[in-house]
C-alpha cells in the first residue's frame, strides 16, 4: 500500500512539473460582429505572473518559448499584468529584456511582488522602454487602456473617465479591483491575474492555496463585474508545480471601433 502511495505521489509530481512547463494560448474574440472582412483586427497579448528572477538555463528556455508564442500571434501590443519578479533583486534587467527584445510595444501594471523591490522594478521598466500604468491611462489605437496600482500593497484608484465604455479596457493585477471598485462600470472589458488559476487545484475546481476575500470566485476565467466582461488569466510562472492550472498567455482580438460584450 505504501509503495503504491509513493508511486502515486511521484507520478503526481511529474504531472505537476510537466504542466507547470506547458504553455497554452487562450484566444478571446472581442470583435464586433459588423467588422469588415477586409479589416485586420487589433491584437493584444496579455501575459501575467511571470515570477522570473534569476535567469537559469531552464527558465531561459521557458521564457524563450513564451516569447516565441507571443511573436507568433503578431500582436500590436503586449500587456504585462504584474508580478514580473518574485523577490527583491539588485539587477532584474535580464528579465525585462525578454520583452524589450520582442520589439513590440509593451505596457505593464504592478503586482504585489513587484512592490518588494519597487524602485528597481520601476527603473527596469523605464530602461526597457515599457510604459508602467499606475492609476493612469493611455490612448492606444482609439482605445482607453487604464492600469491600476496593486490592490494589496498599493492604492488602486479608478476616477470617473470621460471615455466611451465600448472603447475602454481596465487592467489590474488582482481581480478584486474589478469587483470592488464601482467605477469599473466605465469599462467594456477587464483583465487580471494574480491567483495563477489556483496553481494547485482539485481538477480545476478547488484551489486550497488561494487567499482571497471572495474565496474561490475570482481565480480564473470569465466573469462579469459591474456590467464589465472580465478575464482572469492563470499566468505563466510561480511555483514549478501546477495541477489543472496550465500556464497561459491570453490573446485579445479587437475591432478598430469597439469591444463586443459577448464572446
Secondary structure, DSSP 8 states (H G I E B T S, - for coil): -HHHHHHHHHHHHHHHHHHHT--EEEEEEE--TT--TTS--EEEEEE------S--HHHHHHHHHHHHHHHHTT-SEEEE-S---SS--S--HHHHHHHHTTTS-EEE---TGGGGGHHHHHHHHHHTT-EE-SSEEEEETTEEEEE---TTTS--------S-GGGEEEEEEETHHHHH-GGGGG-SEEEEESSGGGSB-BTTTB-TT---TTTTTTSSEEEEETTEEEEE---S-SSS--BS---EEEEEEE-SS---S--
